Amino acid sequence: MAKVELKQPVVQEISAYLGEATAAVLVDYRGLTVAQDTALRKELREAGIVYKVYKNTMIKLAVKDTAFEGLTAKLDGPTAIAITKDDATAPARILAKFAKTADKLELKAGVVEGTYYDEVGIKAVADVPSRDILLGRLFGSIQSPITNFARVIKQIAEKDGEPAAAPAEEAPAEA
């Protein structure tokens, strides 16, 4: 079998992951212990993120002429790629959080929803809360004024119900 025939399925696998992806992040994993790597893989898998180590040439072939082509500049040395099709900021967020405890893990670059980010940019993306948290904050901020308005209306209604009896009681006491 020729080398090209052996490489093609790997390139197709990467292309398939990237075809549905909203984000991909490259990391340098050198120096991680087996326990750290296992914990990282478990956390990423639970979040629905594909995390794999591929040869840089395979990734370069897979990202050619795609939105992820900017990643080729950072494909040097041992590289792992984290790919997601759901929450676009999840790979960066999880990897950056993990890098705080495992100082050997380095974020190299990433593409989030078609935009390339270098190391500094991908760390900034990692600070963006998840979509669910942002939606929760939005609905909470919308719900708060409505709830307060409802409480005020209820208090006014209760107050309007009581004053009819209260002035009648007060009037005889003054007279």
QUIZIBEL-V338033 format. One record per backbone hydrogen bond with DSSP energy under -0.5 kcal/mol. CO is the residue of the C=O (numbers start at 1). NH is the residue of the N-H. E is the energy in kcal/mol with one decimal. If there is no record, write none. Layout:
co=CO nh=NH e=E
co=CO nh=NH e=E
//
This chain:
co=2 nh=6 e=-1.2
co=3 nh=7 e=-1.9
co=4 nh=8 e=-2.1
co=5 nh=9 e=-0.6
co=6 nh=10 e=-0.5
co=7 nh=11 e=-2.3
co=8 nh=12 e=-2.5
co=9 nh=13 e=-2.1
co=10 nh=14 e=-2.3
co=11 nh=15 e=-2.6
co=12 nh=16 e=-2.4
co=13 nh=17 e=-2.0
co=14 nh=18 e=-2.6
co=15 nh=19 e=-2.0
co=16 nh=20 e=-0.9
co=17 nh=20 e=-0.6
co=22 nh=113 e=-3.9
co=23 nh=84 e=-2.2
co=24 nh=111 e=-2.6
co=25 nh=82 e=-2.6
co=26 nh=108 e=-2.9
co=26 nh=109 e=-1.0
co=27 nh=29 e=-0.6
co=27 nh=80 e=-2.4
co=28 nh=106 e=-2.1
co=29 nh=32 e=-1.9
co=33 nh=37 e=-2.7
co=34 nh=38 e=-2.5
co=35 nh=39 e=-2.3
co=36 nh=40 e=-2.6
co=37 nh=41 e=-2.7
co=38 nh=42 e=-2.2
co=39 nh=43 e=-2.3
co=40 nh=44 e=-2.5
co=41 nh=45 e=-2.6
co=42 nh=46 e=-2.4
co=43 nh=47 e=-1.0
co=44 nh=49 e=-2.6
co=45 nh=48 e=-1.6
co=49 nh=51 e=-0.5
co=50 nh=83 e=-3.1
co=52 nh=54 e=-0.5
co=52 nh=81 e=-3.0
co=55 nh=58 e=-0.6
co=55 nh=59 e=-1.8
co=56 nh=60 e=-2.6
co=57 nh=61 e=-2.0
co=58 nh=62 e=-2.1
co=59 nh=63 e=-2.4
co=60 nh=64 e=-0.8
co=63 nh=66 e=-1.7
co=66 nh=69 e=-1.4
co=68 nh=71 e=-1.8
co=69 nh=72 e=-1.7
co=70 nh=73 e=-1.1
co=71 nh=74 e=-1.6
co=72 nh=75 e=-1.3
co=74 nh=76 e=-1.6
co=79 nh=54 e=-0.8
co=80 nh=27 e=-2.4
co=81 nh=52 e=-2.2
co=81 nh=83 e=-0.5
co=82 nh=25 e=-2.4
co=83 nh=50 e=-2.8
co=84 nh=22 e=-2.7
co=84 nh=23 e=-1.6
co=86 nh=88 e=-0.8
co=87 nh=90 e=-1.1
co=87 nh=91 e=-0.5
co=89 nh=93 e=-2.6
co=90 nh=94 e=-2.9
co=91 nh=95 e=-2.6
co=92 nh=96 e=-2.5
co=93 nh=97 e=-2.1
co=94 nh=98 e=-2.4
co=95 nh=99 e=-2.3
co=96 nh=100 e=-0.9
co=97 nh=100 e=-0.6
co=97 nh=101 e=-0.6
co=98 nh=101 e=-1.0
co=98 nh=102 e=-2.2
co=101 nh=103 e=-0.6
co=102 nh=105 e=-1.9
co=106 nh=28 e=-2.8
co=109 nh=26 e=-2.9
co=110 nh=117 e=-3.3
co=111 nh=24 e=-2.2
co=111 nh=113 e=-0.5
co=112 nh=115 e=-1.7
co=115 nh=112 e=-2.4
co=117 nh=110 e=-2.4
co=118 nh=122 e=-2.9
co=119 nh=123 e=-1.4
co=120 nh=124 e=-1.6
co=121 nh=125 e=-2.1
co=122 nh=126 e=-1.6
co=123 nh=127 e=-0.6
co=124 nh=127 e=-0.9
co=125 nh=128 e=-1.6
co=130 nh=134 e=-2.4
co=131 nh=135 e=-2.7
co=132 nh=136 e=-2.3
co=133 nh=137 e=-2.4
co=134 nh=138 e=-2.3
co=135 nh=139 e=-2.9
co=136 nh=140 e=-2.3
co=137 nh=141 e=-2.4
co=138 nh=142 e=-1.9
co=139 nh=143 e=-2.9
co=140 nh=144 e=-2.1
co=141 nh=145 e=-0.8
co=142 nh=146 e=-1.1
co=143 nh=147 e=-2.9
co=144 nh=148 e=-2.5
co=145 nh=149 e=-2.5
co=146 nh=150 e=-2.3
co=147 nh=151 e=-2.1
co=148 nh=152 e=-2.2
co=149 nh=153 e=-2.4
co=150 nh=154 e=-2.2
co=151 nh=155 e=-2.5
co=152 nh=156 e=-2.4
co=153 nh=157 e=-2.5
co=154 nh=158 e=-2.6
co=155 nh=159 e=-2.5
co=156 nh=160 e=-2.7
co=157 nh=161 e=-1.4
co=158 nh=162 e=-1.5
co=159 nh=163 e=-2.0
co=160 nh=164 e=-0.5
co=162 nh=165 e=-1.2
co=162 nh=166 e=-1.9
co=163 nh=167 e=-2.0
co=164 nh=168 e=-0.5
co=165 nh=169 e=-1.5
co=166 nh=170 e=-2.1
co=167 nh=171 e=-2.5
co=168 nh=172 e=-1.0
co=169 nh=173 e=-0.9
co=170 nh=174 e=-1.5
co=171 nh=175 e=-1.5
//
